[in-house]
Amino acid sequence: MIYLDNSATTFPKPAEPLRRALEQYLQTGASPGRGGYDLAVEAEYEVEAVRRKVIRFFGGNEGWRVCFAYNATDALNTLIQGLTQEPCHVVSTRLEHNSVLRPLHHLAAQGRIALDLVPFNDQGYVEPEAVARALKPDTAFVMLNHASNVFGTVQPAAEIAALCREQGVELLLDASQSAGLHPIELEKWDVGGLAFTGHKSLLGPTGIGGLVLSPRVNPLPTRYGGTGVDSISLVHTMDYPHRLEAGTINLLGVLSLGHSLDYVTSPEHKQALARERELFALLRDGLAAIEGVELYHATGPGERLPLLSCNVRGMKAGDLAAVLDGDYEIAVRAGLHCAPLLHQDLGTSPYGSVRFSLGAFNTQADIEAALEAMTCIADVACRR
């Protein structure tokens, strides 16, 4: 199989970080923060070491906080609902993934928020001035998809954050796609925080993600339970990180994330990312040269990730993906990619598009095989 669905989850995973995490877990697998004996203290020490590593990776500084979650969706729900417990106004965009759109839609339907969604331009970017125009006196925060999982466009977070801060509003990022592929400098950009997941380009396992928050951003808890601290009180603690981490955390996932961060910051992996971008250019240019292939990607200036969406004229996206899988053993993603408003505006709803997303372990042979397959498929479709 040729795997070109790395935006859904990266595959294969590098084995060494997972082996190291498992060995560490087998040695110090007590419940962190749930006992005063040496093994529990050691487990808590290892978790705190990963928190510090996450803060450094995302460009945070002293005072920044990390709260772990199952994934970015879990973290985004915690963040959005924790910051909207009073009626307020929220700004987001029509690029967003359902991990953002559905919580916001739920709150708007309940009358808890007023919601404005900023459009994207014809290149797939959100213009900073458009965000600024949407802000109101009661805007609680702006929620921005840092990198589109359909276009691959990386939004100008620093410019948007600057305009938001001028009006006293925090910019928060969904970094599900960008984390591990594009540098993020939270403190430098003056961003209020982000949600991330470990199983995409951070090359970790599924089931681990979290929030990285500025000291300025303090969501209230949305879930309550045991934290290992202040157990005499029936009121959930407001201390970090426990206020947003009810129950025992995923220790094996946290340890795996720590070792994966070591891997993705290594010189060897940085070289692999450079090759990945070269292969993406080969794929992009090759698809653009095939008659009948319609590409949906930015062509002008601006940062972008090594992924793109396309269709073959005369074919539904699901049918195209099925042929690539069944006849050529090429795995891609088809459909709306959980970004329904984007596809409405793009004109590809309800069937969506086929997405090719590269990973660090793809080869030139993979890309050449994909281009050969698309050439054959498009040729047949155009002759119908």
C-alpha positions as CSV (number, residue, x, y, z in Angstrom):
1,M,0.0,0.0,0.0
2,I,1.1,3.6,-0.8
3,Y,-0.1,5.7,2.1
4,L,-1.0,9.3,1.2
5,D,-3.4,10.1,4.0
6,N,-1.0,11.6,6.6
7,S,-3.3,14.5,7.4
8,A,-5.7,12.0,8.9
9,T,-2.9,10.4,10.9
10,T,0.7,9.8,10.0
11,F,1.7,6.3,9.0
12,P,4.0,4.5,9.6
13,K,5.1,5.8,12.9
14,P,8.8,5.8,13.8
15,A,9.2,2.8,16.0
16,E,12.0,3.9,18.3
17,P,10.1,6.7,20.2
18,L,7.2,4.2,20.9
19,R,9.6,1.5,22.1
20,R,11.3,4.0,24.5
21,A,8.0,5.2,25.8
22,L,6.8,1.6,26.5
23,E,10.0,0.8,28.3
24,Q,9.6,3.9,30.4
25,Y,6.0,3.1,31.1
26,L,6.8,-0.4,32.2
27,Q,9.3,0.9,34.7
28,T,7.4,3.9,36.0
29,G,3.8,3.1,35.3
30,A,2.3,4.3,38.6
31,S,-0.5,6.8,38.6
32,P,1.1,10.3,38.4
33,G,0.2,12.6,41.2
34,R,-1.9,10.0,43.0
35,G,0.5,9.0,45.7
36,G,3.5,10.0,47.8
37,Y,5.6,6.9,47.2
38,D,8.6,7.0,45.0
39,L,7.1,5.4,41.9
40,A,4.2,7.8,41.8
41,V,6.5,10.8,42.3
42,E,8.7,9.6,39.5
43,A,5.8,9.2,37.1
44,E,4.7,12.8,38.0
45,Y,8.2,14.0,37.4
46,E,8.2,12.4,33.9
47,V,4.9,14.0,33.0
48,E,6.1,17.4,34.1
49,A,9.2,17.0,31.9
50,V,7.0,16.4,28.9
51,R,4.9,19.5,29.7
52,R,8.0,21.6,29.7
53,K,9.1,20.0,26.4
54,V,5.7,20.8,24.8
55,I,5.9,24.5,26.0
56,R,9.4,24.8,24.4
57,F,8.3,23.1,21.2
58,F,5.5,25.6,20.7
59,G,7.5,28.7,21.6
60,G,5.9,29.3,25.0
61,N,7.7,30.9,27.9
62,E,7.7,30.9,31.7
63,G,4.2,30.9,33.1
64,W,2.7,29.0,30.1
65,R,0.6,25.9,30.9
66,V,0.1,22.6,29.3
67,C,-3.1,20.5,29.9
68,F,-3.3,17.1,28.3
69,A,-6.3,15.8,26.5
70,Y,-7.3,12.8,24.4
71,N,-6.7,14.7,21.1
72,A,-7.3,18.1,19.6
73,T,-11.1,17.7,19.4
74,D,-11.2,17.0,23.1
75,A,-8.9,19.9,23.8
76,L,-10.9,22.3,21.6
77,N,-14.1,21.4,23.4
78,T,-12.5,22.0,26.7
79,L,-11.2,25.4,25.6
80,I,-14.2,26.7,23.7
81,Q,-16.8,25.6,26.3
82,G,-14.5,26.7,29.2
83,L,-14.2,30.3,27.7
84,T,-17.9,30.7,26.9
85,Q,-19.7,30.1,30.2
86,E,-21.2,33.6,30.0
87,P,-23.0,35.0,26.9
88,C,-20.5,36.5,24.5
89,H,-19.4,36.9,20.9
90,V,-17.0,34.5,19.2
91,V,-15.2,34.9,15.8
92,S,-14.0,32.0,13.8
93,T,-13.7,31.2,10.1
94,R,-15.3,29.2,7.3
95,L,-12.1,27.2,7.0
96,E,-12.7,25.4,10.3
97,H,-12.8,21.7,11.0
98,N,-15.9,20.3,12.7
99,S,-13.9,20.1,15.9
100,V,-14.4,23.8,16.1
101,L,-17.6,24.3,14.1
102,R,-19.7,21.8,16.0
103,P,-18.9,23.1,19.5
104,L,-19.5,26.7,18.3
105,H,-22.7,25.7,16.5
106,H,-23.9,23.9,19.7
107,L,-23.3,27.0,21.8
108,A,-24.9,29.3,19.3
109,A,-28.0,27.1,19.1
110,Q,-28.3,27.3,22.8
111,G,-28.1,31.1,22.8
112,R,-24.8,31.1,24.7
113,I,-22.8,32.8,22.0
114,A,-23.2,35.0,19.0
115,L,-21.0,33.7,16.2
116,D,-19.4,35.3,13.2
117,L,-17.5,33.2,10.7
118,V,-15.0,35.0,8.5
119,P,-14.6,33.9,4.9
120,F,-11.4,32.9,3.2
121,N,-10.1,34.4,0.0
122,D,-9.7,32.7,-3.4
123,Q,-6.3,31.3,-2.3
124,G,-7.6,29.7,0.9
125,Y,-6.2,32.3,3.3
126,V,-8.1,34.3,5.9
127,E,-7.2,38.0,5.6
128,P,-6.2,39.6,8.9
129,E,-8.3,42.7,8.2
130,A,-11.4,40.6,7.7
131,V,-10.9,39.2,11.2
132,A,-10.4,42.6,12.7
133,R,-13.6,43.9,11.1
134,A,-15.6,41.0,12.7
135,L,-14.5,41.9,16.3
136,K,-17.0,43.5,18.6
137,P,-16.8,44.9,22.1
138,D,-18.0,41.6,23.7
139,T,-15.9,39.3,21.5
140,A,-14.4,36.7,23.9
141,F,-11.8,35.2,21.5
142,V,-11.0,34.4,17.9
143,M,-10.7,30.7,17.0
144,L,-8.5,30.0,14.0
145,N,-7.6,26.9,12.0
146,H,-3.8,27.5,11.8
147,A,-3.5,25.3,8.7
148,S,-6.3,24.0,6.5
149,N,-6.7,20.3,6.2
150,V,-8.2,20.8,2.7
151,F,-6.0,23.5,1.1
152,G,-2.9,23.2,3.3
153,T,-2.8,26.9,3.6
154,V,-1.1,28.2,6.8
155,Q,-2.8,31.3,8.1
156,P,-0.9,34.5,9.0
157,A,-1.3,33.9,12.8
158,A,1.1,36.6,13.9
159,E,-0.6,39.3,11.9
160,I,-4.1,38.3,13.0
161,A,-3.0,38.1,16.6
162,A,-1.6,41.6,16.5
163,L,-4.9,43.0,15.2
164,C,-6.8,41.0,17.9
165,R,-4.6,42.2,20.7
166,E,-5.1,45.8,19.7
167,Q,-8.7,45.3,20.6
168,G,-8.0,43.2,23.7
169,V,-9.1,39.9,22.1
170,E,-7.1,36.6,22.3
171,L,-6.3,34.6,19.2
172,L,-6.5,30.8,19.8
173,L,-5.2,28.3,17.3
174,D,-6.3,24.9,16.2
175,A,-2.8,23.5,15.4
176,S,-3.9,19.9,14.5
177,Q,-2.4,20.1,11.0
178,S,0.5,22.5,11.5
179,A,2.1,21.1,14.7
180,G,5.2,19.3,13.5
181,L,5.1,20.6,10.0
182,H,5.3,24.4,10.5
183,P,7.2,26.3,13.2
184,I,4.9,27.8,15.9
185,E,6.1,30.7,18.1
186,L,3.3,31.4,20.6
187,E,5.1,34.0,22.7
188,K,6.7,35.7,19.7
189,W,3.3,35.9,17.9
190,D,1.5,37.0,21.0
191,V,-1.1,34.2,20.5
192,G,-3.2,33.2,23.5
193,G,-2.8,29.5,23.1
194,L,-3.5,26.5,20.9
195,A,-4.9,23.0,20.8
196,F,-2.8,20.2,19.4
197,T,-2.9,16.4,18.7
198,G,-0.1,14.0,18.9
199,H,-1.0,11.5,16.2
200,K,-0.5,13.6,13.1
201,S,2.8,15.3,12.2
202,L,4.1,15.0,15.8
203,L,4.4,11.3,14.9
204,G,3.0,10.2,18.2
205,P,0.2,7.6,19.0
206,T,-3.5,8.3,18.9
207,G,-5.2,9.2,22.1
208,I,-3.0,12.1,23.3
209,G,-3.2,15.8,22.7
210,G,-3.8,18.9,24.7
211,L,-3.8,22.7,25.2
212,V,-0.9,25.1,25.5
213,L,-2.2,28.3,27.2
214,S,-0.8,31.7,27.9
215,P,-1.2,32.9,31.6
216,R,-3.8,35.4,30.1
217,V,-6.2,32.6,29.0
218,N,-8.0,30.8,31.8
219,P,-10.9,28.5,30.7
220,L,-13.1,27.2,33.5
221,P,-13.5,23.5,33.9
222,T,-16.2,21.7,32.0
223,R,-15.6,18.3,33.6
224,Y,-15.1,17.5,37.3
225,G,-13.7,14.7,39.3
226,G,-10.6,13.3,41.0
227,T,-7.4,15.3,40.6
228,G,-5.2,14.0,43.4
229,V,-5.2,17.4,45.1
230,D,-7.5,19.1,47.6
231,S,-9.6,16.0,47.9
232,I,-11.5,17.2,50.9
233,S,-13.3,19.7,48.9
234,L,-16.3,18.9,46.7
235,V,-15.5,21.9,44.5
236,H,-13.2,21.1,41.6
237,T,-9.8,22.7,42.0
238,M,-8.9,25.8,39.9
239,D,-5.2,25.0,40.0
240,Y,-3.4,24.1,36.8
241,P,-3.1,21.7,35.2
242,H,-5.7,19.8,37.4
243,R,-8.5,22.2,36.6
244,L,-8.6,20.9,33.0
245,E,-7.4,17.3,33.7
246,A,-10.1,15.5,35.7
247,G,-9.2,11.9,36.3
248,T,-6.0,9.9,35.5
249,I,-4.2,11.1,32.4
250,N,-3.0,8.9,29.6
251,L,0.5,8.3,31.0
252,L,1.7,6.0,28.1
253,G,0.5,8.6,25.6
254,V,2.2,11.5,27.4
255,L,5.5,9.6,27.5
256,S,5.2,8.7,23.8
257,L,4.5,12.3,23.0
258,G,7.7,13.3,24.8
259,H,9.8,10.9,22.8
260,S,8.1,11.8,19.6
261,L,9.0,15.5,20.2
262,D,12.6,14.5,20.5
263,Y,12.3,12.7,17.2
264,V,10.6,15.5,15.2
265,T,13.2,18.1,16.5
266,S,16.1,15.9,15.4
267,P,18.3,17.0,12.4
268,E,17.5,13.7,10.6
269,H,13.7,14.5,10.7
270,K,14.2,18.0,9.6
271,Q,16.0,16.6,6.5
272,A,13.1,14.3,6.0
273,L,10.7,17.2,6.0
274,A,12.7,19.0,3.4
275,R,12.5,15.9,1.2
276,E,8.7,15.8,1.9
277,R,8.3,19.3,0.5
278,E,10.3,18.4,-2.6
279,L,8.0,15.4,-3.2
280,F,5.0,17.6,-2.7
281,A,6.2,19.9,-5.4
282,L,6.6,16.9,-7.7
283,L,3.1,15.7,-6.9
284,R,1.5,19.2,-7.3
285,D,3.2,19.9,-10.6
286,G,2.4,16.4,-11.9
287,L,-1.3,16.6,-11.0
288,A,-1.5,20.1,-12.5
289,A,-0.3,18.7,-15.8
290,I,-2.9,15.9,-16.1
291,E,-5.9,16.8,-18.2
292,G,-9.2,16.5,-16.3
293,V,-7.7,16.9,-12.8
294,E,-9.0,19.9,-10.9
295,L,-6.7,21.2,-8.2
296,Y,-7.8,23.1,-5.1
297,H,-4.7,24.7,-3.7
298,A,-3.0,28.1,-3.3
299,T,-0.9,29.3,-6.2
300,G,0.3,32.6,-4.9
301,P,2.6,33.6,-2.0
302,G,2.0,32.3,1.5
303,E,2.9,29.4,3.6
304,R,1.4,26.0,3.0
305,L,1.7,22.4,4.1
306,P,2.5,19.3,1.8
307,L,-1.2,18.4,1.2
308,L,-3.6,19.2,-1.6
309,S,-7.1,18.4,-2.7
310,C,-8.4,17.6,-6.1
311,N,-11.0,16.0,-8.2
312,V,-11.2,14.3,-11.6
313,R,-13.9,15.8,-13.8
314,G,-16.8,13.5,-14.2
315,M,-16.1,11.5,-11.1
316,K,-17.3,11.7,-7.5
317,A,-14.5,12.0,-4.9
318,G,-15.5,8.8,-3.2
319,D,-15.4,6.9,-6.5
320,L,-12.0,8.3,-7.3
321,A,-10.6,7.3,-3.9
322,A,-12.1,3.8,-4.3
323,V,-10.4,3.3,-7.6
324,L,-7.1,4.5,-6.2
325,D,-7.4,2.1,-3.4
326,G,-8.9,-1.0,-5.2
327,D,-6.9,-0.8,-8.4
328,Y,-3.7,0.9,-7.4
329,E,-3.4,0.3,-3.6
330,I,-3.0,4.0,-2.9
331,A,-4.7,5.3,0.3
332,V,-6.1,8.8,0.1
333,R,-8.9,10.6,1.9
334,A,-12.2,11.5,0.1
335,G,-15.2,13.5,1.1
336,L,-15.7,16.8,3.0
337,H,-12.7,16.3,5.4
338,C,-14.9,17.5,8.3
339,A,-14.8,21.0,6.8
340,P,-18.3,21.4,5.4
341,L,-18.5,25.2,5.1
342,L,-15.2,25.2,3.2
343,H,-16.6,22.8,0.6
344,Q,-19.8,24.8,0.3
345,D,-17.8,27.9,-0.5
346,L,-15.5,26.0,-2.8
347,G,-18.5,24.5,-4.7
348,T,-17.5,20.9,-4.1
349,S,-20.3,20.0,-1.7
350,P,-21.8,17.5,-1.0
351,Y,-19.2,15.1,-2.4
352,G,-16.1,17.0,-1.4
353,S,-12.7,16.2,-2.9
354,V,-9.8,13.7,-2.8
355,R,-6.9,14.7,-0.6
356,F,-3.3,13.7,-1.0
357,S,-1.3,14.3,2.1
358,L,2.4,13.4,2.3
359,G,4.4,12.2,5.2
360,A,8.1,12.0,6.2
361,F,8.3,8.4,5.0
362,N,6.9,8.8,1.5
363,T,9.3,8.2,-1.4
364,Q,9.6,9.5,-5.0
365,A,8.4,6.1,-6.1
366,D,5.2,6.7,-4.2
367,I,4.6,10.0,-5.9
368,E,5.4,8.6,-9.4
369,A,2.9,5.7,-8.8
370,A,0.2,8.2,-7.7
371,L,0.7,10.3,-10.8
372,E,0.7,7.3,-13.1
373,A,-2.6,6.2,-11.5
374,M,-4.2,9.6,-11.7
375,T,-3.2,9.9,-15.3
376,C,-4.8,6.6,-16.2
377,I,-8.0,7.4,-14.2
378,A,-8.4,10.8,-15.7
379,D,-7.8,9.5,-19.2
380,V,-10.6,7.0,-18.8
381,A,-12.9,9.6,-17.2
382,C,-12.3,12.1,-20.0
383,R,-13.1,9.5,-22.7
384,R,-16.5,8.7,-21.2
